[in-house]
Amino acid sequence: MFNLFDNWIVSADLAKQLLEQEATVLDAREPILKWFCRLPKAVPVTWQEFSQSHFPHKGKIIENNTVLTQKLRAIGICQDKPVIVVADPVKGWGEDGRIVWMLRTLGHEKAVFVDGGYRALIKAGINRVKAANNPRKTGDFVIFRRSNWEIQRDELKAILGNDNLVVIDARERREYAGKTPYGEQRGGHIRGAVHLYYKQLMDKQGQLLSRGEIVAILHQKGVSQSTQIVSYCSGGIRSAWLTCVLTKLGFYARNYAGSMWEWSASPADSYPLTKN
């Protein structure tokens, strides 16, 4: 079996081999795409299923482990079986990265997403099926939460300004500059945050840039191998994808899942934003 502990992102060819060994497949694409062009044995999922339901905490993982365990077992998540998450990196929002980040944070050590997503898998020879009803087998996953790859609002506030910290805003430039198209109560960005739209790290086909290209981009933002990185976006989706990529490359990266939905809803005098 392949060592997936440190490998959060896999090539389509490796994913195909894992599929042949009965890995669990989660399809995180838009519902209409899942219906017409399904992957064999894939279970359709959304990140919202496993997140808190109300603003301003909608980006955060459900806190109740009993509820979360039931949801994860219902979609077939097993303790020792690899989980492959597939999305559309070109048209999507990093949903595959969000689900992988969530599973890793909850203690699953073999959750990965496919570099290039659905298109890459089809190109690698995975056959599509139409409107297949795949019976779900109940999983046996046991949650063991890990704080390695996440950070909470007040912990982030406490370390802002530290010399070895880089905070990355993974949203679009317009959001960083103050626009609020996705429900933030205040516009702007966390003071000191640098802008790095997460899709800058992939090509037009949704494939990750080379390690050298990504490292060069990060260096321009003041990030080195020894830097502590915290990423955020609107609700911790795009920034979760970025956290997966950074972790795969060996950086110390954490996702602030509450992100701007939570931060902008907090008192402005304690949780300020800037547009400069």
Backbone as CSV, one residue per row, in Angstrom:
resi,resn,N_x,N_y,N_z,CA_x,CA_y,CA_z,C_x,C_y,C_z
1,MET,0.847,-1.187,0.000,0.000,0.000,0.000,0.887,1.243,0.000
2,PHE,0.417,2.266,-0.641,1.184,3.498,-0.758,1.203,4.242,0.581
3,ASN,2.304,4.955,0.837,2.399,5.783,2.028,1.704,7.119,1.765
4,LEU,0.555,7.305,2.384,-0.223,8.513,2.150,-0.184,9.473,3.335
5,PHE,0.556,9.133,4.375,0.536,9.938,5.591,0.938,11.385,5.319
6,ASP,2.014,11.578,4.565,2.484,12.926,4.264,2.091,13.390,2.866
7,ASN,1.343,12.575,2.165,1.023,12.871,0.771,-0.467,13.157,0.633
8,TRP,-0.846,14.418,0.765,-2.255,14.797,0.796,-2.845,14.966,-0.607
9,ILE,-2.004,14.985,-1.613,-2.450,15.185,-2.993,-1.776,14.125,-3.856
10,VAL,-2.555,13.450,-4.697,-1.993,12.378,-5.508,-2.267,12.633,-6.981
11,SER,-1.448,12.059,-7.824,-1.668,12.139,-9.268,-2.870,11.293,-9.650
12,ALA,-3.405,11.542,-10.827,-4.538,10.758,-11.305,-4.156,9.288,-11.474
13,ASP,-2.940,9.028,-11.896,-2.497,7.639,-12.075,-2.447,6.902,-10.743
14,LEU,-1.934,7.574,-9.711,-1.897,6.944,-8.392,-3.309,6.771,-7.841
15,ALA,-4.155,7.766,-8.076,-5.551,7.647,-7.637,-6.223,6.452,-8.299
16,LYS,-5.927,6.240,-9.562,-6.506,5.101,-10.276,-6.086,3.783,-9.624
17,GLN,-4.836,3.690,-9.234,-4.366,2.479,-8.558,-5.066,2.299,-7.207
18,LEU,-5.250,3.389,-6.486,-5.936,3.312,-5.199,-7.395,2.884,-5.393
19,LEU,-8.012,3.376,-6.467,-9.387,2.987,-6.762,-9.488,1.491,-7.039
20,GLU,-8.490,0.980,-7.720,-8.476,-0.449,-8.014,-8.317,-1.285,-6.746
21,GLN,-7.813,-0.655,-5.692,-7.664,-1.329,-4.399,-8.801,-0.975,-3.439
22,GLU,-9.915,-0.503,-4.018,-11.155,-0.268,-3.276,-11.090,0.909,-2.317
23,ALA,-10.376,1.958,-2.671,-10.413,3.186,-1.884,-11.816,3.783,-1.930
24,THR,-12.187,4.508,-0.891,-13.458,5.219,-0.867,-13.335,6.483,-1.713
25,VAL,-14.338,6.748,-2.552,-14.296,7.916,-3.439,-15.409,8.885,-3.065
26,LEU,-15.039,10.136,-2.859,-16.015,11.193,-2.588,-15.977,12.194,-3.730
27,ASP,-17.134,12.507,-4.268,-17.241,13.454,-5.381,-17.788,14.769,-4.842
28,ALA,-16.941,15.801,-4.820,-17.298,17.087,-4.214,-17.679,18.136,-5.249
29,ARG,-17.940,17.718,-6.497,-18.303,18.685,-7.536,-19.736,19.179,-7.365
30,GLU,-20.121,20.111,-8.231,-21.483,20.626,-8.215,-22.481,19.478,-8.425
31,PRO,-23.641,19.529,-7.774,-24.602,18.414,-7.858,-24.979,18.001,-9.277
32,ILE,-25.171,18.946,-10.169,-25.576,18.613,-11.533,-24.508,17.817,-12.258
33,LEU,-23.250,18.101,-11.972,-22.148,17.373,-12.599,-22.065,15.955,-12.054
34,LYS,-22.317,15.800,-10.769,-22.269,14.474,-10.162,-23.357,13.566,-10.751
35,TRP,-24.493,14.161,-11.079,-25.621,13.362,-11.557,-25.386,12.842,-12.968
36,PHE,-24.890,13.675,-13.855,-24.783,13.282,-15.263,-23.486,12.532,-15.583
37,CYS,-22.426,12.831,-14.875,-21.136,12.201,-15.178,-20.493,11.709,-13.892
38,ARG,-20.977,10.593,-13.420,-20.488,10.077,-12.148,-19.261,9.199,-12.317
39,LEU,-18.524,9.100,-11.230,-17.417,8.162,-11.152,-17.920,6.871,-10.512
40,PRO,-17.413,5.738,-10.955,-17.855,4.470,-10.377,-17.675,4.448,-8.863
41,LYS,-18.735,4.092,-8.152,-18.734,3.924,-6.693,-18.494,5.224,-5.920
42,ALA,-18.555,6.368,-6.598,-18.323,7.639,-5.910,-19.551,8.051,-5.106
43,VAL,-19.298,8.595,-3.921,-20.358,9.108,-3.056,-20.370,10.631,-3.170
44,PRO,-21.501,11.232,-3.566,-21.552,12.689,-3.664,-21.558,13.329,-2.281
45,VAL,-20.753,14.375,-2.115,-20.671,15.077,-0.833,-20.560,16.580,-1.070
46,THR,-20.850,17.335,-0.033,-20.560,18.764,-0.009,-19.864,19.078,1.298
47,TRP,-19.052,20.115,1.294,-18.369,20.492,2.542,-19.369,20.964,3.584
48,GLN,-20.496,21.522,3.145,-21.489,22.058,4.076,-22.086,20.986,4.985
49,GLU,-22.111,19.739,4.508,-22.691,18.651,5.305,-21.993,18.472,6.643
50,PHE,-20.744,18.860,6.701,-19.908,18.591,7.871,-19.514,19.867,8.613
51,SER,-20.165,20.963,8.257,-19.835,22.258,8.836,-21.019,22.811,9.610
52,GLN,-20.739,23.749,10.497,-21.798,24.381,11.272,-22.749,25.115,10.321
53,SER,-24.000,25.175,10.695,-25.036,25.575,9.737,-25.359,27.059,9.728
54,HIS,-24.906,27.808,10.721,-25.330,29.198,10.821,-24.139,30.161,10.839
55,PHE,-24.356,31.325,10.237,-23.377,32.392,10.322,-23.319,32.878,11.774
56,PRO,-22.146,33.353,12.243,-20.931,33.564,11.456,-19.953,32.391,11.506
57,HIS,-20.416,31.229,11.986,-19.502,30.093,12.179,-19.657,29.022,11.112
58,LYS,-20.250,29.370,9.987,-20.593,28.390,8.964,-19.365,27.697,8.360
59,GLY,-18.212,28.323,8.427,-17.021,27.703,7.876,-16.362,26.689,8.783
60,LYS,-16.792,26.614,10.012,-16.139,25.757,11.003,-16.743,24.355,11.016
61,ILE,-15.907,23.371,11.295,-16.349,21.978,11.357,-17.340,21.809,12.505
62,ILE,-18.328,20.943,12.302,-19.282,20.612,13.371,-18.516,20.199,14.627
63,GLU,-18.929,20.723,15.759,-18.208,20.448,17.002,-18.622,19.137,17.651
64,ASN,-19.861,18.710,17.432,-20.378,17.504,18.067,-19.805,16.262,17.385
65,ASN,-18.932,15.549,18.076,-18.276,14.384,17.484,-19.240,13.251,17.178
66,THR,-20.285,13.127,17.968,-21.255,12.059,17.725,-21.975,12.284,16.404
67,VAL,-22.440,13.517,16.199,-23.114,13.862,14.950,-22.177,13.697,13.765
68,LEU,-20.964,14.192,13.924,-19.981,14.134,12.840,-19.599,12.698,12.513
69,THR,-19.437,11.881,13.525,-19.103,10.467,13.307,-20.200,9.776,12.508
70,GLN,-21.449,10.031,12.848,-22.566,9.420,12.123,-22.557,9.831,10.656
71,LYS,-22.304,11.097,10.396,-22.276,11.594,9.024,-21.143,10.956,8.229
72,LEU,-19.974,10.857,8.821,-18.816,10.317,8.115,-18.946,8.809,7.883
73,ARG,-19.459,8.101,8.863,-19.660,6.662,8.686,-20.738,6.388,7.645
74,ALA,-21.734,7.276,7.572,-22.833,7.083,6.620,-22.372,7.185,5.173
75,ILE,-21.289,7.923,4.920,-20.770,8.008,3.551,-19.625,7.021,3.316
76,GLY,-19.412,6.123,4.282,-18.477,5.026,4.074,-17.046,5.274,4.493
77,ILE,-16.801,6.278,5.323,-15.419,6.559,5.736,-14.964,5.511,6.742
78,CYS,-13.888,4.824,6.403,-13.323,3.787,7.265,-11.973,4.242,7.820
79,GLN,-11.612,3.648,8.943,-10.412,4.068,9.654,-9.143,3.880,8.823
80,ASP,-9.023,2.742,8.164,-7.768,2.397,7.500,-7.844,2.370,5.984
81,LYS,-8.990,2.719,5.418,-9.127,2.694,3.965,-8.873,4.091,3.399
82,PRO,-8.044,4.206,2.341,-7.812,5.516,1.730,-9.108,6.161,1.249
83,VAL,-9.155,7.490,1.349,-10.283,8.272,0.858,-9.768,9.205,-0.228
84,ILE,-10.345,9.101,-1.416,-9.973,9.948,-2.547,-11.099,10.947,-2.784
85,VAL,-10.771,12.216,-2.757,-11.767,13.259,-2.973,-11.521,13.893,-4.336
86,VAL,-12.594,14.030,-5.103,-12.499,14.551,-6.466,-13.369,15.801,-6.592
87,ALA,-12.847,16.811,-7.268,-13.627,18.022,-7.514,-13.272,18.559,-8.894
88,ASP,-13.743,19.763,-9.175,-13.417,20.454,-10.417,-12.566,21.662,-10.043
89,PRO,-11.238,21.535,-10.115,-10.375,22.631,-9.658,-10.500,23.906,-10.476
90,VAL,-10.918,23.786,-11.737,-11.037,24.971,-12.589,-12.277,25.784,-12.226
91,LYS,-13.408,25.112,-12.106,-14.668,25.812,-11.846,-15.054,25.837,-10.367
92,GLY,-14.406,25.016,-9.588,-14.777,24.895,-8.183,-14.113,25.907,-7.269
93,TRP,-14.202,25.620,-5.975,-13.730,26.529,-4.929,-12.715,25.859,-4.008
94,GLY,-12.141,24.754,-4.446,-11.225,24.043,-3.554,-11.938,23.104,-2.605
95,GLU,-13.142,22.646,-3.017,-13.936,21.783,-2.145,-13.214,20.491,-1.794
96,ASP,-12.455,19.950,-2.755,-11.727,18.715,-2.476,-10.697,18.929,-1.373
97,GLY,-9.998,20.064,-1.438,-9.025,20.378,-0.399,-9.674,20.576,0.949
98,ARG,-10.844,21.201,0.958,-11.555,21.414,2.219,-11.886,20.082,2.881
99,ILE,-12.393,19.129,2.093,-12.799,17.850,2.673,-11.587,17.047,3.131
100,VAL,-10.511,17.086,2.357,-9.290,16.400,2.779,-8.735,17.036,4.046
101,TRP,-8.679,18.366,4.085,-8.202,19.054,5.294,-9.056,18.667,6.502
102,MET,-10.379,18.637,6.312,-11.278,18.262,7.400,-10.986,16.847,7.903
103,LEU,-10.884,15.900,6.971,-10.640,14.518,7.366,-9.296,14.362,8.079
104,ARG,-8.283,15.039,7.587,-6.971,14.988,8.248,-7.052,15.589,9.648
105,THR,-7.770,16.692,9.769,-7.922,17.353,11.063,-8.699,16.475,12.040
106,LEU,-9.590,15.655,11.521,-10.362,14.744,12.363,-9.637,13.429,12.618
107,GLY,-8.440,13.278,12.071,-7.621,12.124,12.395,-7.470,11.071,11.321
108,HIS,-8.057,11.297,10.131,-7.892,10.312,9.058,-6.531,10.526,8.394
109,GLU,-5.740,9.477,8.302,-4.358,9.603,7.837,-4.160,9.236,6.373
110,LYS,-5.265,8.906,5.674,-5.128,8.481,4.281,-6.115,9.201,3.361
111,ALA,-6.434,10.434,3.703,-7.338,11.226,2.865,-6.521,12.059,1.890
112,VAL,-6.888,12.012,0.604,-6.138,12.721,-0.436,-7.101,13.294,-1.463
113,PHE,-6.655,14.307,-2.193,-7.416,14.714,-3.371,-6.558,14.573,-4.613
114,VAL,-7.218,14.570,-5.757,-6.561,14.264,-7.029,-6.093,15.549,-7.702
115,ASP,-4.812,15.623,-7.993,-4.274,16.762,-8.728,-4.914,16.801,-10.116
116,GLY,-5.580,17.899,-10.426,-6.272,18.005,-11.701,-7.722,17.584,-11.640
117,GLY,-8.127,16.961,-10.533,-9.522,16.644,-10.304,-10.146,15.646,-11.256
118,TYR,-11.434,15.822,-11.476,-12.238,14.895,-12.267,-11.680,14.710,-13.678
119,ARG,-11.329,15.804,-14.332,-10.828,15.706,-15.709,-9.557,14.863,-15.785
120,ALA,-8.690,15.030,-14.804,-7.441,14.261,-14.798,-7.722,12.771,-14.623
121,LEU,-8.707,12.442,-13.795,-9.056,11.029,-13.600,-9.607,10.410,-14.880
122,ILE,-10.468,11.129,-15.568,-11.026,10.617,-16.824,-9.909,10.426,-17.852
123,LYS,-8.998,11.387,-17.903,-7.870,11.296,-18.823,-6.987,10.091,-18.504
124,ALA,-6.935,9.727,-17.222,-6.114,8.587,-16.796,-6.793,7.246,-17.079
125,GLY,-8.049,7.295,-17.557,-8.694,6.051,-17.967,-9.810,5.565,-17.067
126,ILE,-10.262,6.407,-16.130,-11.399,6.014,-15.296,-12.684,6.174,-16.112
127,ASN,-13.487,5.146,-16.165,-14.721,5.186,-16.937,-15.825,5.907,-16.180
128,ARG,-16.582,6.709,-16.899,-17.715,7.411,-16.302,-18.954,6.526,-16.338
129,VAL,-19.854,6.779,-15.398,-21.144,6.112,-15.406,-22.216,7.184,-15.281
130,LYS,-23.414,6.900,-15.755,-24.502,7.875,-15.707,-25.573,7.446,-14.707
131,ALA,-25.844,8.355,-13.808,-26.955,8.190,-12.860,-26.933,6.842,-12.152
132,ALA,-25.746,6.407,-11.766,-25.636,5.131,-11.059,-26.010,5.313,-9.590
133,ASN,-26.715,4.336,-9.050,-27.024,4.345,-7.624,-26.076,3.385,-6.926
134,ASN,-25.120,3.939,-6.239,-24.120,3.109,-5.585,-24.519,2.858,-4.132
135,PRO,-24.762,1.617,-3.761,-25.109,1.330,-2.363,-23.945,1.710,-1.446
136,ARG,-24.270,2.393,-0.364,-23.223,2.854,0.543,-22.998,1.832,1.655
137,LYS,-21.744,1.543,1.918,-21.390,0.681,3.036,-21.046,1.577,4.220
138,THR,-21.551,1.219,5.368,-21.300,2.019,6.563,-19.841,1.891,6.977
139,GLY,-19.220,3.021,7.278,-17.826,3.025,7.684,-17.654,2.800,9.177
140,ASP,-16.379,2.785,9.598,-16.076,2.560,11.012,-15.141,3.635,11.574
141,PHE,-15.119,4.793,10.920,-14.168,5.834,11.293,-14.415,6.346,12.713
142,VAL,-13.314,6.529,13.434,-13.344,7.076,14.791,-12.609,8.412,14.785
143,ILE,-13.277,9.462,15.195,-12.681,10.794,15.190,-11.621,10.933,16.278
144,PHE,-10.484,11.466,15.873,-9.429,11.827,16.824,-8.884,13.176,16.363
145,ARG,-9.452,14.240,16.895,-9.138,15.582,16.396,-7.674,15.949,16.628
146,ARG,-7.116,16.599,15.609,-5.730,17.060,15.663,-5.697,18.558,15.365
147,SER,-4.888,19.270,16.115,-4.817,20.727,15.960,-3.681,21.168,15.047
148,ASN,-2.961,20.210,14.475,-1.775,20.519,13.663,-2.048,21.488,12.534
149,TRP,-3.240,21.360,11.907,-3.479,22.080,10.651,-4.634,23.081,10.736
150,GLU,-5.049,23.409,11.942,-6.094,24.419,12.087,-5.737,25.395,13.197
151,ILE,-6.366,26.553,13.148,-6.155,27.572,14.168,-7.480,28.276,14.411
152,GLN,-7.711,28.649,15.659,-8.943,29.333,16.019,-8.734,30.853,16.030
153,ARG,-9.828,31.568,16.017,-9.791,33.030,15.898,-8.886,33.694,16.932
154,ASP,-9.062,33.377,18.212,-8.315,34.097,19.238,-6.855,33.680,19.300
155,GLU,-6.573,32.443,18.892,-5.168,32.037,18.791,-4.480,32.816,17.686
156,LEU,-5.177,32.993,16.571,-4.609,33.782,15.484,-4.402,35.228,15.924
157,LYS,-5.391,35.802,16.584,-5.265,37.179,17.060,-4.043,37.344,17.959
158,ALA,-3.794,36.349,18.803,-2.705,36.438,19.776,-1.324,36.402,19.130
159,ILE,-1.210,35.783,17.953,0.121,35.659,17.338,0.340,36.627,16.180
160,LEU,-0.671,37.431,15.850,-0.502,38.393,14.766,0.684,39.305,15.054
161,GLY,1.503,39.508,14.066,2.676,40.358,14.229,3.940,39.610,14.598
162,ASN,3.823,38.310,14.901,5.029,37.529,15.185,5.963,37.522,13.982
163,ASP,7.252,37.590,14.250,8.239,37.714,13.170,8.202,36.544,12.192
164,ASN,7.938,35.358,12.705,8.042,34.167,11.861,6.694,33.739,11.292
165,LEU,5.700,34.614,11.372,4.358,34.278,10.908,4.026,35.022,9.620
166,VAL,3.448,34.289,8.646,2.870,34.915,7.458,1.410,34.492,7.385
167,VAL,0.521,35.471,7.347,-0.907,35.217,7.184,-1.254,35.442,5.722
168,ILE,-1.870,34.442,5.111,-2.208,34.499,3.688,-3.713,34.616,3.511
169,ASP,-4.124,35.626,2.761,-5.513,35.788,2.345,-5.652,35.113,0.990
170,ALA,-6.395,33.995,0.946,-6.479,33.163,-0.259,-7.621,33.562,-1.183
171,ARG,-8.270,34.690,-0.903,-9.429,35.121,-1.690,-9.003,35.869,-2.955
172,GLU,-10.000,36.300,-3.696,-9.742,37.118,-4.877,-9.216,38.487,-4.447
173,ARG,-8.543,39.159,-5.375,-7.989,40.478,-5.073,-9.077,41.459,-4.635
174,ARG,-10.247,41.406,-5.264,-11.326,42.345,-4.918,-11.797,42.153,-3.482
175,GLU,-11.789,40.912,-3.012,-12.171,40.646,-1.628,-11.123,41.186,-0.664
176,TYR,-9.873,40.941,-0.992,-8.762,41.439,-0.177,-8.837,42.956,-0.043
177,ALA,-9.281,43.625,-1.125,-9.335,45.086,-1.155,-10.596,45.655,-0.504
178,GLY,-11.536,44.790,-0.093,-12.669,45.300,0.647,-14.044,44.906,0.165
179,LYS,-14.166,44.266,-1.007,-15.471,43.834,-1.492,-15.974,42.662,-0.632
180,THR,-17.298,42.571,-0.493,-17.890,41.522,0.344,-18.966,40.752,-0.427
181,PRO,-18.565,39.992,-1.456,-19.560,39.295,-2.278,-20.120,38.030,-1.656
182,TYR,-19.536,37.539,-0.551,-19.934,36.240,-0.022,-20.420,36.315,1.426
183,GLY,-20.979,37.464,1.810,-21.671,37.535,3.090,-20.865,38.006,4.278
184,GLU,-19.661,38.491,4.059,-18.890,39.033,5.178,-19.570,40.290,5.705
185,GLN,-19.543,40.483,7.009,-20.208,41.644,7.586,-19.378,42.923,7.461
186,ARG,-18.073,42.763,7.334,-17.186,43.906,7.099,-16.215,43.542,5.993
187,GLY,-15.759,44.539,5.255,-14.834,44.292,4.165,-13.396,44.582,4.545
188,GLY,-12.487,44.019,3.772,-11.063,44.229,4.003,-10.357,42.931,4.304
189,HIS,-9.157,43.043,4.868,-8.378,41.852,5.205,-7.736,42.025,6.576
190,ILE,-7.331,40.934,7.155,-6.665,40.963,8.459,-5.353,41.724,8.319
191,ARG,-5.092,42.584,9.274,-3.895,43.412,9.207,-2.630,42.566,9.085
192,GLY,-1.806,42.938,8.142,-0.556,42.226,7.926,-0.653,41.054,6.978
193,ALA,-1.874,40.660,6.596,-2.045,39.514,5.693,-1.555,39.859,4.291
194,VAL,-0.911,38.893,3.653,-0.502,39.053,2.261,-1.544,38.390,1.372
195,HIS,-1.662,38.865,0.156,-2.654,38.300,-0.760,-2.027,37.238,-1.644
196,LEU,-2.664,36.063,-1.682,-2.265,34.995,-2.604,-3.518,34.214,-2.973
197,TYR,-4.126,34.597,-4.079,-5.316,33.881,-4.542,-4.932,32.431,-4.806
198,TYR,-5.670,31.515,-4.213,-5.249,30.120,-4.202,-5.068,29.527,-5.597
199,LYS,-5.840,30.005,-6.579,-5.742,29.441,-7.925,-4.473,29.870,-8.654
200,GLN,-3.701,30.782,-8.075,-2.404,31.132,-8.654,-1.435,29.955,-8.613
201,LEU,-1.748,28.947,-7.815,-0.852,27.799,-7.679,-1.221,26.646,-8.599
202,MET,-2.170,26.881,-9.526,-2.531,25.845,-10.495,-2.550,26.429,-11.900
203,ASP,-2.454,25.549,-12.894,-2.499,26.026,-14.271,-3.944,26.059,-14.769
204,LYS,-4.141,26.353,-16.041,-5.491,26.517,-16.585,-6.284,25.211,-16.611
205,GLN,-5.589,24.090,-16.529,-6.256,22.788,-16.504,-6.543,22.317,-15.068
206,GLY,-6.147,23.135,-14.096,-6.378,22.762,-12.706,-5.295,21.892,-12.116
207,GLN,-4.198,21.751,-12.823,-3.060,20.982,-12.306,-2.168,21.900,-11.478
208,LEU,-1.619,21.365,-10.403,-0.699,22.137,-9.588,0.532,22.544,-10.391
209,LEU,1.010,23.754,-10.146,2.297,24.162,-10.704,3.391,23.290,-10.107
210,SER,4.562,23.331,-10.700,5.672,22.545,-10.164,6.061,23.058,-8.778
211,ARG,6.728,22.222,-8.023,7.180,22.623,-6.694,8.032,23.892,-6.765
212,GLY,8.927,23.945,-7.740,9.795,25.108,-7.881,9.024,26.385,-8.142
213,GLU,8.005,26.285,-8.986,7.187,27.463,-9.290,6.412,27.933,-8.063
214,ILE,5.857,26.985,-7.321,5.097,27.347,-6.128,6.004,27.961,-5.065
215,VAL,7.160,27.350,-4.849,8.101,27.875,-3.849,8.533,29.292,-4.210
216,ALA,8.744,29.547,-5.500,9.135,30.894,-5.934,8.029,31.902,-5.633
217,ILE,6.783,31.524,-5.868,5.656,32.406,-5.561,5.595,32.678,-4.064
218,LEU,5.788,31.640,-3.274,5.743,31.795,-1.823,6.868,32.683,-1.316
219,HIS,8.040,32.534,-1.884,9.174,33.371,-1.471,8.880,34.841,-1.716
220,GLN,8.173,35.131,-2.801,7.791,36.516,-3.090,6.853,37.072,-2.027
221,LYS,6.141,36.187,-1.348,5.213,36.597,-0.293,5.863,36.558,1.092
222,GLY,7.152,36.272,1.133,7.854,36.234,2.410,7.786,34.915,3.135
223,VAL,7.446,33.859,2.405,7.304,32.535,3.008,8.540,31.692,2.704
224,SER,9.144,31.151,3.742,10.254,30.211,3.594,9.863,28.899,4.264
225,GLN,10.739,27.909,4.189,10.427,26.598,4.749,10.237,26.650,6.261
226,SER,10.827,27.655,6.929,10.719,27.751,8.386,9.577,28.659,8.844
227,THR,8.856,29.245,7.909,7.783,30.182,8.245,6.539,29.457,8.745
228,GLN,5.910,30.020,9.757,4.578,29.562,10.148,3.562,30.256,9.253
229,ILE,2.640,29.486,8.687,1.669,30.032,7.747,0.262,29.795,8.273
230,VAL,-0.537,30.838,8.251,-1.971,30.718,8.521,-2.710,31.261,7.300
231,SER,-3.620,30.474,6.759,-4.398,30.906,5.597,-5.858,31.059,5.982
232,TYR,-6.524,32.001,5.328,-7.954,32.174,5.522,-8.587,32.618,4.210
233,CYS,-9.929,32.531,4.144,-10.675,33.038,2.978,-12.009,33.556,3.489
234,SER,-13.115,33.141,2.899,-14.434,33.543,3.417,-14.890,32.598,4.520
235,GLY,-14.837,31.287,4.219,-15.301,30.293,5.176,-14.380,29.106,5.317
236,GLY,-13.097,29.291,5.000,-12.130,28.221,5.216,-12.154,27.123,4.178
237,ILE,-12.643,27.419,2.975,-12.702,26.409,1.912,-11.476,26.553,1.009
238,ARG,-11.353,27.719,0.397,-10.194,27.986,-0.454,-8.898,27.891,0.345
239,SER,-8.931,28.380,1.568,-7.729,28.341,2.407,-7.407,26.923,2.867
240,ALA,-8.415,26.059,2.965,-8.148,24.648,3.286,-7.410,23.980,2.134
241,TRP,-7.839,24.272,0.916,-7.144,23.746,-0.268,-5.689,24.208,-0.250
242,LEU,-5.480,25.480,0.030,-4.122,26.014,0.083,-3.313,25.341,1.180
243,THR,-3.935,25.087,2.320,-3.249,24.410,3.420,-2.814,23.008,3.012
244,CYS,-3.647,22.306,2.262,-3.268,20.976,1.763,-2.027,21.052,0.878
245,VAL,-2.018,22.008,-0.036,-0.886,22.151,-0.957,0.391,22.480,-0.180
246,LEU,0.299,23.420,0.733,1.474,23.828,1.502,1.994,22.681,2.362
247,THR,1.069,21.930,2.952,1.476,20.795,3.783,2.168,19.729,2.947
248,LYS,1.619,19.466,1.769,2.248,18.482,0.873,3.684,18.881,0.539
249,LEU,3.933,20.178,0.407,5.257,20.668,0.049,6.191,20.807,1.250
250,GLY,5.701,20.444,2.433,6.563,20.435,3.602,6.559,21.715,4.420
251,PHE,5.604,22.621,4.172,5.510,23.851,4.953,4.647,23.623,6.189
252,TYR,4.851,24.462,7.190,4.039,24.410,8.399,2.850,25.326,8.188
253,ALA,1.713,24.753,7.846,0.553,25.537,7.421,-0.682,25.163,8.229
254,ARG,-1.455,26.192,8.578,-2.710,25.974,9.281,-3.822,26.785,8.611
255,ASN,-5.025,26.250,8.711,-6.201,26.882,8.121,-7.048,27.506,9.218
256,TYR,-7.423,28.757,9.025,-8.377,29.404,9.919,-9.755,29.220,9.308
257,ALA,-10.460,28.202,9.767,-11.726,27.821,9.141,-12.829,28.851,9.373
258,GLY,-12.811,29.525,10.497,-13.795,30.572,10.731,-13.688,31.685,9.713
259,SER,-12.472,31.987,9.329,-12.136,32.938,8.273,-12.932,34.242,8.377
260,MET,-13.171,34.883,7.239,-13.766,36.218,7.252,-15.213,36.235,7.725
261,TRP,-15.945,35.133,7.544,-17.314,35.108,8.061,-17.304,35.342,9.569
262,GLU,-16.404,34.669,10.259,-16.333,34.795,11.712,-15.629,36.081,12.131
263,TRP,-14.463,36.357,11.539,-13.657,37.507,11.941,-14.425,38.814,11.719
264,SER,-15.074,38.947,10.565,-15.767,40.201,10.251,-17.035,40.397,11.076
265,ALA,-17.556,39.313,11.655,-18.733,39.407,12.513,-18.360,39.683,13.968
266,SER,-17.069,39.668,14.261,-16.581,39.929,15.614,-16.390,41.433,15.807
267,PRO,-16.319,41.920,17.053,-16.187,43.362,17.296,-15.001,43.977,16.560
268,ALA,-15.254,45.062,15.853,-14.231,45.672,15.001,-13.045,46.203,15.789
269,ASP,-13.278,46.621,17.040,-12.163,47.157,17.818,-11.195,46.074,18.271
270,SER,-11.697,44.846,18.397,-10.841,43.723,18.799,-10.342,42.888,17.631
271,TYR,-11.098,42.903,16.527,-10.757,42.099,15.352,-10.790,43.012,14.112
272,PRO,-9.828,43.918,14.029,-9.867,44.932,12.970,-9.557,44.356,11.590
273,LEU,-10.007,45.091,10.588,-9.696,44.799,9.195,-9.139,46.060,8.557
274,THR,-8.367,45.874,7.515,-7.828,47.010,6.775,-8.044,46.788,5.293
275,LYS,-8.076,47.860,4.520,-8.222,47.767,3.069,-6.948,48.206,2.366
276,ASN,-5.911,48.496,3.141,-4.626,48.939,2.564,-3.660,47.779,2.387
